[in-house]
Amino acid sequence: MRYETVIGLEVHVELATDSKIFCSCSAHSYGAEPNDHVCPACCGMPGMLPVVNRRVVDFGMKAGMMLNCHINRVTTFDKKSYYYPDLPAAYQTTQWFAPVAVNGTVEIDTPAGKKAIRIKQIHMEEDAGKLVHDLREDTTHVDFNRTSVPLIEIVSQPDLSSAAEVEAYLERLKTLLRYARVAECEMAHGTMRCDVNLSIRPEGSTEYGVRTEMKNMNSIEAIKRAIEYETARHIDAVENGTEVLVQETRRWDDVKGKSYAMRTKETAGDYRYFPDPNVMPVVIDDEWYDSIADSLPELPEVKFERYTSEMGLGEYDAEQLTRSIALCECFESAVEVCGSAKDAANWVISEIMSILNTKGMTYDMLTVNGETLGRLIVLVRDGKVGRANARRILADMFDDATIDPEAYAEKMGFIVSNDTGLIESVVKAVVAADPASVAAYKGGREKALMALFGKCMKELRGNCDPQVLRVVLLAEIEKA
């Protein structure tokens, strides 16, 4: 018998706000000392009352709109009761009865064509803390830095049917949320985590099988491996009776490539949801709604079409640029200044992306100002700064975003000088010092000329017109 896999995802995304959801503590604790970003409110101390961070609601609405959801104009917060050591109040403030967004769709590409994945809801909630296990001391420590960091949980309908579709869906979510600048979505940093709900059923059946959930998956490769393993385990259990499948929560061990039972899967009733009396309902009026709707970015596929049809870029260049909203913004600002989409695209793709990769930075971490880049491109195009020195200026712009390209080029001595007297003196010295290369060029080896050219350019620190240098160099070689 042939089976199909049925998958639904619960994706937890840490929002890119400065402060936490119900207090003013910093929401950015990655790499910080344990318990360095906490206060009585986010530690659940008695008598401390939460205050909703409006920016969190802004981001929740924007995420919902990016995923084609309906935005509830009255959204409420509820208590989800369960006990775990890193949950100081013994309940989580979340949304159950009236989440911020419902009934959306995300379209993904599959080998069979486009496929729409339905979104059941997006709800806002606070994150829990983190348990740190010290095996040497046989002790578990609790770090509350992450407690009350704002999250949205994106709950899909069980519309996914393979590891490849799950990967496409997660990548699409990351792209849309990054474009809206509501989240970093870095799974390696824990700012995006995923719970995988999976079952199998005979092909063509509409009945769902026994569902298991794998919690807190934090890499796409691990998720894909877990789906493949869990699918095989379910099929083996159904066909060969190797075990009795039960609804449960499981832990994925990526080293061993296996999943292990953690606990019986809870139902909504087990969590005893009830409205949080300490958090008032949030009413979203037309003015608030419209301000968020007006702030939505142009979608990547729309930018791609505009870049290729209106700006004349090739598909490869357009595809590279639209990988990140930061790259797009830098590119578009540079075009406004230099007037050439092709030049701006070449600099972003060949130079900026190379520096980002060298520094181990994501594309969305780009801080170089596009207007400044455009001015640098103009300096090169006008022959005022050589390409090599322009690269040095650009690299320094990564460390100091306030650099003025013209003033910096003057300061560093990068302005091109066509002082023929200086060029001729350098060329004479280089030619006289390397008769072997001169002879090789005269003997037909073109590379020898490039070697001499490079030595001259090095002596001149790149500050001359390449065409002028070539003319002077050829003339001097003829004399030699």
C-alpha positions as CSV (number, residue, x, y, z in Angstrom):
1,M,0.0,0.0,0.0
2,R,1.2,3.5,-0.8
3,Y,1.0,6.2,2.0
4,E,1.0,9.9,2.0
5,T,2.5,12.0,4.8
6,V,0.4,14.7,6.4
7,I,2.3,17.5,8.0
8,G,1.3,20.7,9.9
9,L,3.8,23.1,11.3
10,E,3.8,25.4,14.3
11,V,6.6,28.0,13.6
12,H,7.7,30.1,16.5
13,V,9.3,33.4,15.4
14,E,11.1,35.8,17.7
15,L,10.0,39.4,16.8
16,A,12.7,42.0,16.2
17,T,11.5,44.5,18.8
18,D,13.9,46.3,21.1
19,S,12.0,45.4,24.3
20,K,10.1,42.4,25.5
21,I,6.3,41.9,25.1
22,F,5.1,43.0,28.5
23,C,8.1,44.9,30.1
24,S,10.9,47.3,29.0
25,C,13.8,44.7,29.3
26,S,15.9,44.3,26.2
27,A,14.6,41.6,23.9
28,H,18.1,41.0,22.5
29,S,19.9,38.5,24.8
30,Y,21.7,36.3,22.3
31,G,25.3,36.0,23.7
32,A,24.5,37.9,26.8
33,E,25.4,36.9,30.3
34,P,22.7,34.6,32.0
35,N,19.9,36.5,33.7
36,D,21.3,39.9,32.6
37,H,18.1,41.0,30.8
38,V,15.4,40.4,33.4
39,C,13.2,42.3,35.8
40,P,10.5,41.5,38.3
41,A,7.8,41.6,35.6
42,C,9.3,39.1,33.2
43,C,10.5,36.9,36.1
44,G,6.8,36.5,37.2
45,M,7.2,38.2,40.6
46,P,3.9,38.6,42.5
47,G,2.2,41.9,42.1
48,M,3.9,42.8,38.8
49,L,1.4,43.7,36.0
50,P,2.1,43.3,32.3
51,V,1.9,46.2,29.8
52,V,1.5,45.3,26.2
53,N,4.3,46.5,23.8
54,R,2.5,48.2,21.0
55,R,5.4,47.4,18.6
56,V,4.7,43.7,19.1
57,V,1.1,44.2,18.0
58,D,2.4,46.2,15.0
59,F,4.7,43.3,14.0
60,G,2.0,40.7,14.6
61,M,-0.4,42.6,12.3
62,K,2.3,43.1,9.6
63,A,3.2,39.4,9.7
64,G,-0.5,38.5,9.3
65,M,-0.8,40.8,6.3
66,M,2.3,39.4,4.7
67,L,0.8,35.9,5.0
68,N,-2.6,37.0,3.6
69,C,-4.4,36.6,6.9
70,H,-7.5,38.3,8.2
71,I,-6.6,40.7,11.1
72,N,-8.9,40.5,14.1
73,R,-9.8,44.1,15.0
74,V,-10.2,43.0,18.7
75,T,-7.4,40.7,19.9
76,T,-7.1,39.3,23.4
77,F,-4.5,37.6,25.5
78,D,-5.0,34.4,27.5
79,K,-3.3,32.3,30.1
80,K,-2.0,28.9,29.1
81,S,-1.4,26.9,32.2
82,Y,1.4,24.4,32.5
83,Y,4.4,24.0,34.7
84,Y,8.0,23.9,33.6
85,P,11.1,25.2,35.4
86,D,11.9,27.9,32.8
87,L,8.3,29.3,33.0
88,P,8.5,31.5,36.2
89,A,4.7,32.3,36.5
90,A,3.7,28.6,35.9
91,Y,1.6,29.9,32.9
92,Q,2.3,31.4,29.6
93,T,0.6,34.6,28.4
94,T,-0.5,33.8,24.8
95,Q,-3.5,34.0,22.6
96,W,-6.2,31.4,22.1
97,F,-9.7,32.8,21.8
98,A,-9.0,35.9,19.6
99,P,-5.5,35.7,18.0
100,V,-4.2,38.7,16.0
101,A,-4.5,37.0,12.6
102,V,-6.4,34.0,11.1
103,N,-7.2,32.3,7.9
104,G,-4.2,33.1,5.7
105,T,-2.3,31.4,2.8
106,V,1.3,31.0,1.8
107,E,2.1,30.0,-1.8
108,I,5.2,27.7,-2.3
109,D,6.9,26.2,-5.4
110,T,6.8,22.4,-5.7
111,P,7.9,20.1,-8.5
112,A,4.2,19.8,-9.4
113,G,3.7,23.6,-9.5
114,K,2.4,26.2,-7.1
115,K,0.8,25.0,-3.9
116,A,-1.2,27.1,-1.4
117,I,-0.5,26.3,2.3
118,R,-3.3,27.5,4.5
119,I,-2.5,29.3,7.7
120,K,-4.9,28.6,10.6
121,Q,-3.8,31.5,12.8
122,I,-0.9,33.7,14.0
123,H,-0.9,34.4,17.7
124,M,1.4,36.6,19.8
125,E,2.9,35.2,23.0
126,E,5.8,35.4,25.4
127,D,8.8,33.1,25.2
128,A,9.9,30.9,28.1
129,G,13.4,30.9,29.6
130,K,16.1,28.5,28.8
131,L,17.4,25.5,30.8
132,V,21.2,25.1,30.8
133,H,22.3,21.6,31.7
134,D,25.8,21.3,33.3
135,L,26.8,17.6,32.9
136,R,30.0,18.1,34.9
137,E,28.1,19.3,38.0
138,D,25.0,17.2,37.3
139,T,23.1,20.5,37.7
140,T,20.5,22.4,35.6
141,H,20.6,26.2,35.6
142,V,17.8,28.5,34.5
143,D,18.5,31.5,32.3
144,F,15.5,33.9,32.3
145,N,17.0,36.3,29.6
146,R,14.6,34.9,27.0
147,T,11.6,35.0,29.3
148,S,8.9,37.3,27.8
149,V,10.7,37.9,24.6
150,P,7.9,38.4,22.0
151,L,7.0,35.6,19.7
152,I,4.5,35.0,17.0
153,E,3.4,31.4,16.5
154,I,2.4,30.7,12.9
155,V,0.1,27.6,12.8
156,S,-0.5,26.0,9.4
157,Q,-3.2,23.6,8.4
158,P,-2.0,20.0,7.7
159,D,-1.4,20.8,4.0
160,L,2.3,19.9,3.7
161,S,3.1,16.4,2.4
162,S,6.9,16.1,2.2
163,A,10.2,17.3,3.7
164,A,10.8,19.3,0.4
165,E,7.5,21.1,0.8
166,V,8.3,21.9,4.4
167,E,11.7,23.4,3.4
168,A,10.0,25.5,0.7
169,Y,7.4,26.7,3.2
170,L,9.9,27.7,5.9
171,E,12.1,29.5,3.4
172,R,9.1,31.4,2.1
173,L,8.1,32.4,5.7
174,K,11.7,33.6,6.3
175,T,11.7,35.7,3.2
176,L,8.4,37.3,3.8
177,L,9.0,38.1,7.5
178,R,12.5,39.4,6.7
179,Y,11.1,41.6,3.9
180,A,8.6,43.0,6.4
181,R,11.5,43.5,8.9
182,V,9.5,41.9,11.7
183,A,11.9,39.1,12.5
184,E,15.5,37.9,12.0
185,C,14.4,34.3,11.4
186,E,17.9,32.9,12.2
187,M,17.3,29.3,13.2
188,A,20.9,29.0,14.4
189,H,20.3,31.8,16.9
190,G,17.0,30.3,18.1
191,T,15.0,33.2,16.7
192,M,13.0,30.7,14.6
193,R,11.9,27.3,15.8
194,C,9.5,24.8,14.5
195,D,7.2,22.1,15.9
196,V,6.4,19.4,13.4
197,N,3.0,17.6,13.6
198,L,3.1,14.5,11.4
199,S,0.9,11.5,10.5
200,I,0.4,9.2,7.6
201,R,-2.6,7.8,5.7
202,P,-3.3,5.6,2.7
203,E,-3.1,7.6,-0.6
204,G,-6.5,9.0,-1.5
205,S,-7.8,8.7,2.1
206,T,-9.3,11.8,3.8
207,E,-9.0,10.4,7.3
208,Y,-6.1,11.5,9.5
209,G,-3.8,9.0,11.1
210,V,-2.3,9.1,14.6
211,R,-0.4,12.4,15.0
212,T,2.9,12.9,16.7
213,E,4.7,16.1,17.4
214,M,8.4,16.8,17.3
215,K,9.3,19.9,19.4
216,N,11.6,22.9,18.9
217,M,13.4,21.9,15.7
218,N,16.0,24.5,15.0
219,S,17.5,23.7,11.6
220,I,15.9,22.9,8.2
221,E,18.3,20.0,7.6
222,A,17.3,18.5,11.0
223,I,13.6,19.0,10.2
224,K,14.0,17.2,6.9
225,R,15.8,14.3,8.4
226,A,13.2,14.1,11.2
227,I,10.3,14.0,8.8
228,E,11.9,11.3,6.7
229,Y,12.6,9.2,9.9
230,E,9.2,9.7,11.4
231,T,7.4,8.9,8.2
232,A,9.3,5.6,7.9
233,R,8.6,4.8,11.6
234,H,4.8,5.4,11.1
235,I,4.7,3.3,8.0
236,D,6.6,0.5,9.7
237,A,4.3,0.5,12.7
238,V,1.2,0.4,10.5
239,E,2.4,-2.3,8.0
240,N,4.5,-4.5,10.3
241,G,3.0,-3.9,13.7
242,T,6.4,-2.9,15.2
243,E,4.8,-0.6,17.7
244,V,1.4,1.0,18.6
245,L,1.3,4.6,17.5
246,V,0.0,7.0,20.1
247,Q,-0.5,10.8,20.0
248,E,2.6,12.0,21.8
249,T,5.3,14.6,21.8
250,R,8.7,13.4,20.7
251,R,12.3,14.7,20.8
252,W,14.5,14.5,17.8
253,D,18.2,13.5,18.4
254,D,20.0,14.8,15.3
255,V,23.2,13.0,16.2
256,K,21.6,9.5,16.4
257,G,19.1,10.3,13.6
258,K,16.1,9.1,15.8
259,S,13.1,10.5,17.6
260,Y,12.3,9.5,21.2
261,A,9.0,9.7,23.1
262,M,8.9,12.6,25.6
263,R,5.3,12.7,26.9
264,T,1.8,12.1,25.9
265,K,0.5,14.8,23.6
266,E,-1.5,17.4,25.5
267,T,-4.9,18.7,24.2
268,A,-6.2,22.2,24.5
269,G,-8.2,21.2,27.5
270,D,-5.0,20.2,29.4
271,Y,-3.8,23.8,29.2
272,R,-6.9,25.3,30.8
273,Y,-6.9,28.4,28.6
274,F,-8.8,31.3,30.1
275,P,-8.7,35.1,29.4
276,D,-5.8,36.9,31.2
277,P,-7.5,39.5,33.4
278,N,-4.3,41.5,33.7
279,V,-4.1,42.2,30.0
280,M,-6.8,44.3,28.4
281,P,-8.1,43.5,24.9
282,V,-6.3,45.3,22.1
283,V,-8.6,47.2,19.8
284,I,-7.2,47.9,16.3
285,D,-9.0,50.9,14.7
286,D,-9.0,51.9,11.0
287,E,-6.2,54.4,11.4
288,W,-3.9,51.8,13.1
289,Y,-4.8,49.1,10.6
290,D,-4.2,51.4,7.6
291,S,-0.8,52.6,8.9
292,I,0.4,49.0,9.0
293,A,-1.1,48.1,5.6
294,D,0.6,51.1,4.1
295,S,4.0,50.1,5.5
296,L,4.0,46.7,3.8
297,P,7.0,46.2,1.5
298,E,7.0,45.3,-2.2
299,L,7.1,41.5,-2.5
300,P,10.2,39.8,-3.8
301,E,8.5,38.5,-6.9
302,V,7.2,41.9,-7.7
303,K,10.7,43.4,-7.3
304,F,12.1,40.6,-9.5
305,E,9.6,41.5,-12.3
306,R,10.3,45.2,-12.0
307,Y,14.1,44.7,-12.0
308,T,14.0,42.6,-15.2
309,S,11.3,44.3,-17.2
310,E,11.7,47.9,-16.2
311,M,15.4,48.2,-15.1
312,G,16.8,45.8,-17.7
313,L,18.6,43.4,-15.3
314,G,19.1,39.8,-16.2
315,E,17.2,37.1,-14.3
316,Y,20.4,36.0,-12.4
317,D,21.1,39.5,-11.1
318,A,17.5,40.1,-10.2
319,E,17.3,36.7,-8.4
320,Q,20.5,37.5,-6.4
321,L,19.3,41.0,-5.3
322,T,15.8,39.9,-4.3
323,R,17.3,37.3,-1.8
324,S,17.3,40.1,0.8
325,I,15.3,43.3,1.4
326,A,18.5,45.0,2.6
327,L,20.3,44.2,-0.7
328,C,17.3,45.5,-2.6
329,E,17.2,48.8,-0.6
330,C,20.9,49.3,-1.1
331,F,20.7,48.6,-4.8
332,E,17.7,50.9,-5.4
333,S,19.2,53.8,-3.5
334,A,22.5,53.4,-5.4
335,V,20.6,53.4,-8.7
336,E,18.9,56.7,-7.8
337,V,22.4,58.3,-7.4
338,C,24.5,56.6,-10.1
339,G,21.7,56.2,-12.7
340,S,22.8,52.7,-13.8
341,A,21.0,49.6,-12.6
342,K,23.6,47.4,-14.2
343,D,26.5,49.1,-12.4
344,A,24.7,49.1,-9.1
345,A,23.8,45.5,-9.4
346,N,27.4,44.5,-10.2
347,W,28.7,46.3,-7.2
348,V,26.1,44.8,-4.8
349,I,26.5,41.3,-6.2
350,S,30.2,41.1,-6.8
351,E,31.6,43.3,-4.1
352,I,29.1,43.8,-1.2
353,M,27.9,40.1,-1.2
354,S,31.6,39.0,-1.2
355,I,32.4,41.2,1.8
356,L,29.3,40.0,3.7
357,N,30.3,36.4,3.1
358,T,33.9,37.0,4.2
359,K,32.7,38.6,7.4
360,G,30.2,35.8,8.1
361,M,27.3,38.3,7.9
362,T,23.8,37.6,6.6
363,Y,22.6,39.8,3.8
364,D,20.0,41.4,6.1
365,M,22.9,42.6,8.3
366,L,24.1,45.0,5.6
367,T,24.6,48.5,6.9
368,V,26.2,50.2,3.9
369,N,24.1,53.1,2.7
370,G,22.9,52.7,-0.9
371,E,23.2,56.5,-1.6
372,T,26.9,56.4,-0.5
373,L,27.5,53.3,-2.7
374,G,26.0,55.2,-5.6
375,R,28.4,58.1,-5.1
376,L,31.3,55.6,-5.0
377,I,30.2,54.1,-8.2
378,V,30.1,57.5,-9.8
379,L,33.7,58.2,-8.7
380,V,34.9,55.0,-10.4
381,R,32.8,55.6,-13.6
382,D,34.2,59.1,-13.9
383,G,37.7,57.9,-13.6
384,K,38.4,59.7,-10.3
385,V,39.1,56.5,-8.3
386,G,40.4,53.2,-9.5
387,R,38.3,50.1,-9.0
388,A,40.8,48.5,-6.7
389,N,40.9,51.5,-4.4
390,A,37.2,51.8,-4.6
391,R,37.0,48.3,-3.2
392,R,39.2,49.4,-0.3
393,I,36.8,52.3,0.4
394,L,33.8,50.0,0.3
395,A,35.4,47.6,2.8
396,D,36.1,50.5,5.2
397,M,32.4,51.6,4.7
398,F,31.4,48.3,6.4
399,D,33.2,49.4,9.5
400,D,32.2,53.1,9.4
401,A,28.9,53.9,7.7
402,T,29.6,57.7,8.0
403,I,32.4,57.6,5.4
404,D,32.1,60.1,2.6
405,P,33.6,58.5,-0.5
406,E,35.0,61.7,-2.0
407,A,36.5,63.0,1.2
408,Y,37.8,59.6,2.1
409,A,39.4,59.1,-1.3
410,E,41.2,62.4,-1.0
411,K,42.4,61.6,2.6
412,M,43.8,58.2,1.6
413,G,45.4,59.5,-1.6
414,F,43.1,57.4,-3.9
415,I,42.1,60.2,-6.3
416,V,43.4,59.3,-9.8
417,S,46.2,61.6,-11.0
418,N,47.0,61.7,-14.8
419,D,50.3,63.5,-14.1
420,T,52.1,62.1,-17.2
421,G,55.5,63.1,-15.8
422,L,54.9,60.9,-12.7
423,I,53.5,58.1,-14.8
424,E,56.5,58.2,-17.2
425,S,59.0,58.1,-14.4
426,V,57.4,55.1,-12.8
427,V,57.1,53.3,-16.1
428,K,60.7,53.9,-16.9
429,A,61.8,52.5,-13.6
430,V,59.6,49.4,-13.9
431,V,60.7,48.6,-17.5
432,A,64.4,49.1,-16.6
433,A,64.1,46.8,-13.6
434,D,62.4,43.9,-15.5
435,P,64.1,43.4,-18.9
436,A,63.0,39.7,-18.9
437,S,59.3,40.7,-19.0
438,V,60.0,43.3,-21.7
439,A,61.7,40.6,-23.8
440,A,58.9,38.1,-23.2
441,Y,56.2,40.6,-24.3
442,K,58.2,41.5,-27.4
443,G,58.4,37.8,-28.0
444,G,54.6,37.5,-28.1
445,R,53.7,36.8,-24.5
446,E,50.8,39.1,-23.7
447,K,50.8,38.1,-20.0
448,A,54.2,39.7,-19.7
449,L,52.6,43.1,-20.5
450,M,50.0,42.6,-17.8
451,A,52.8,41.8,-15.3
452,L,54.5,45.1,-16.1
453,F,51.2,46.9,-16.0
454,G,50.5,45.5,-12.6
455,K,53.8,46.6,-11.2
456,C,53.3,50.1,-12.5
457,M,49.8,50.3,-11.1
458,K,51.2,49.1,-7.7
459,E,53.8,51.8,-7.7
460,L,51.2,54.4,-8.6
461,R,48.9,52.9,-5.9
462,G,46.2,52.5,-8.5
463,N,45.9,56.3,-8.9
464,C,46.0,56.7,-12.6
465,D,43.9,56.2,-15.7
466,P,44.5,52.6,-16.9
467,Q,44.3,53.7,-20.5
468,V,46.9,56.5,-20.0
469,L,49.2,54.1,-18.2
470,R,48.9,51.5,-21.0
471,V,49.8,54.0,-23.7
472,V,52.8,55.2,-21.8
473,L,53.9,51.7,-20.9
474,L,53.7,50.5,-24.6
475,A,55.7,53.5,-25.7
476,E,58.4,52.9,-23.2
477,I,58.6,49.1,-24.1
478,E,59.2,50.1,-27.8
479,K,62.1,52.2,-26.7
480,A,63.7,49.4,-24.6
